[in-house]
Amino acid sequence: MDEKVKFIAAVCDGSVSITSLCETFGISRKTGYKWLNRYRQEG
């Protein structure tokens, strides 16, 4: 599974904060929110 898809799935699960997920995935918060916003806009 693509890293972005895993990240979005984890965000949608809602059990962990976005900040913690970004640390886990080794990405910046800016990137995490960019991925999330893109998912919300484009699906």
Backbone as ProteinMPNN parsed JSONL, in Angstrom:
{"seq_chain_A": "MDEKVKFIAAVCDGSVSITSLCETFGISRKTGYKWLNRYRQEG", "coords_chain_A": {"N_chain_A": [[0.846, -1.182, 0.0], [0.496, 2.238, -0.745], [2.403, 4.838, 0.809], [1.092, 7.282, 1.309], [-1.602, 6.527, 1.223], [-1.742, 4.797, 3.407], [-1.174, 6.636, 5.426], [-3.394, 8.419, 5.249], [-5.463, 6.621, 5.826], [-4.842, 6.026, 8.477], [-5.175, 8.543, 9.622], [-7.921, 8.919, 9.227], [-8.877, 6.925, 10.863], [-8.614, 8.042, 13.351], [-7.531, 7.584, 15.888], [-5.024, 8.419, 16.56], [-2.994, 11.337, 16.817], [-2.44, 13.776, 14.212], [0.072, 14.921, 14.253], [1.604, 12.978, 15.637], [1.341, 10.86, 13.82], [2.68, 11.928, 11.617], [5.285, 12.015, 12.6], [5.701, 9.254, 12.918], [5.546, 8.388, 10.256], [7.649, 9.728, 9.23], [7.497, 12.257, 8.055], [7.0, 15.795, 7.467], [4.815, 17.974, 9.381], [3.603, 19.792, 7.739], [3.646, 18.49, 5.24], [2.033, 16.28, 5.879], [-0.464, 17.509, 6.401], [-0.857, 18.594, 3.889], [-1.167, 16.293, 2.3], [-3.514, 15.315, 3.513], [-5.372, 17.401, 3.047], [-5.411, 17.365, 0.259], [-6.504, 14.834, -0.165], [-9.051, 15.246, 0.936], [-10.085, 17.109, -0.858], [-9.866, 15.891, -3.393], [-10.352, 13.232, -3.109]], "CA_chain_A": [[0.0, 0.0, 0.0], [1.238, 3.485, -0.839], [2.586, 5.512, 2.093], [0.043, 8.293, 1.469], [-2.858, 5.829, 1.52], [-1.627, 4.338, 4.796], [-1.265, 7.822, 6.274], [-4.786, 8.883, 5.236], [-6.258, 5.625, 6.548], [-4.557, 6.201, 9.899], [-5.812, 9.8, 10.031], [-9.371, 8.681, 9.255], [-9.14, 6.078, 12.029], [-8.811, 9.025, 14.406], [-7.034, 7.186, 17.203], [-3.704, 9.017, 16.778], [-2.943, 12.703, 16.304], [-1.73, 13.955, 12.944], [1.474, 15.166, 14.592], [2.219, 11.679, 15.931], [1.419, 10.097, 12.573], [3.748, 12.508, 10.799], [6.544, 11.524, 13.167], [5.779, 7.829, 12.607], [5.778, 8.222, 8.823], [8.875, 10.434, 8.869], [7.19, 13.399, 7.198], [6.716, 17.015, 8.214], [3.387, 18.24, 9.576], [3.156, 20.487, 6.528], [3.375, 17.453, 4.238], [0.88, 15.511, 6.345], [-1.683, 18.276, 6.159], [-1.011, 18.717, 2.437], [-1.76, 15.019, 1.855], [-4.878, 15.234, 4.027], [-6.205, 18.362, 2.318], [-5.56, 16.867, -1.11], [-7.458, 13.722, -0.083], [-10.391, 15.797, 1.177], [-10.533, 17.812, -2.058], [-9.88, 15.063, -4.596], [-10.764, 11.857, -2.804]], "C_chain_A": [[0.889, 1.242, 0.0], [1.291, 4.178, 0.528], [1.483, 6.548, 2.343], [-1.287, 7.648, 1.854], [-2.852, 5.339, 2.965], [-1.796, 5.507, 5.764], [-2.712, 8.292, 6.384], [-5.684, 7.915, 6.0], [-6.067, 5.784, 8.055], [-5.195, 7.484, 10.426], [-7.316, 9.592, 10.187], [-9.78, 7.8, 10.428], [-9.354, 6.946, 13.269], [-8.25, 8.682, 15.766], [-5.685, 7.815, 17.556], [-3.707, 10.42, 16.181], [-2.149, 12.766, 14.996], [-0.244, 14.183, 13.206], [2.208, 13.855, 14.86], [2.368, 10.84, 14.676], [2.534, 10.617, 11.678], [5.113, 12.046, 11.296], [6.756, 10.058, 12.811], [6.145, 7.596, 11.147], [7.033, 8.954, 8.343], [8.649, 11.578, 7.898], [6.927, 14.617, 8.068], [5.21, 17.168, 8.393], [2.812, 18.922, 8.346], [2.793, 19.481, 5.439], [2.152, 16.638, 4.623], [-0.428, 16.231, 6.087], [-1.925, 18.484, 4.668], [-1.657, 17.459, 1.873], [-3.224, 14.93, 2.272], [-5.811, 16.178, 3.264], [-6.436, 17.921, 0.886], [-6.571, 15.715, -1.146], [-8.883, 14.251, 0.076], [-10.954, 16.483, -0.07], [-10.76, 16.873, -3.239], [-10.335, 13.624, -4.368], [-9.688, 10.835, -2.955]], "O_chain_A": [[1.918, 1.277, 0.676], [0.339, 4.108, 1.304], [0.997, 6.674, 3.467], [-2.009, 8.163, 2.708], [-3.857, 5.459, 3.665], [-2.47, 5.389, 6.787], [-3.204, 8.536, 7.486], [-6.569, 8.343, 6.741], [-7.028, 5.687, 8.819], [-5.7, 7.512, 11.549], [-7.911, 10.038, 11.168], [-10.897, 7.912, 10.932], [-10.174, 6.623, 14.129], [-8.473, 9.426, 16.721], [-5.25, 7.756, 18.706], [-4.348, 10.663, 15.158], [-1.302, 11.915, 14.723], [0.602, 13.69, 12.46], [3.315, 13.65, 14.362], [3.391, 10.185, 14.479], [3.251, 9.835, 11.053], [5.993, 11.723, 10.498], [7.861, 9.661, 12.443], [6.952, 6.721, 10.833], [7.432, 8.816, 7.186], [9.48, 11.849, 7.031], [6.661, 14.489, 9.264], [4.425, 16.572, 7.656], [1.674, 18.662, 7.955], [1.753, 19.607, 4.792], [1.318, 16.337, 3.769], [-1.391, 15.631, 5.608], [-3.074, 18.545, 4.23], [-2.583, 17.54, 1.065], [-4.075, 14.52, 1.483], [-6.914, 15.789, 2.882], [-7.534, 18.083, 0.354], [-7.395, 15.636, -2.058], [-9.809, 13.763, -0.572], [-12.16, 16.443, -0.31], [-11.72, 17.032, -3.993], [-10.658, 12.9, -5.309], [-9.925, 9.65, -2.724]]}, "name": "protein", "num_of_chains": 1, "seq": "MDEKVKFIAAVCDGSVSITSLCETFGISRKTGYKWLNRYRQEG"}
